[in-house]
Amino acid sequence: RLIAKIFVFFFIDSYMWFYLLAFFHIPFGRQIDAFVRDALGMHFDKPFQKRVWMGRLGQTIGAVMSITQWFLVFFVDAYFPYLLKMRLKAREKERLLNQCRPA
């Protein structure tokens, strides 16, 4: 169950906005803009243009994927071992302190 929960979390966190952009915002952009304008009173400086968003979709996905990939590799290689070591040291220190305390 935990693996499924982790997968769902990472999927939503990493890829859900791509799906929302591709299957929700681009096809229904004009209606979304009209709803936001009428219901929420927000006005955008540029109206929605499908051809502009379709052209940028591939570039956006590529840029975000490469930047995210670089960041994750950097984090996993550089900081994760350090953070794990610090946490293990703190846990060991607390265990030793608990052993030394009189009952």
Sequence and secondary structure as in RCSB ss.txt:
>XXXX:A:sequence
RLIAKIFVFFFIDSYMWFYLLAFFHIPFGRQIDAFVRDALGMHFDKPFQKRVWMGRLGQTIGAVMSITQWFLVFF
VDAYFPYLLKMRLKAREKERLLNQCRPA
>XXXX:A:secstr
 HHHHHHHHHHHHHHHHHHHIIIIITTTHHHHHHHIIIII    SS   HHHHHHHHHHHHHHHHHHHHHHHHHI
IIIIHHHHHHHHHHHHHHHHHHHHHS  
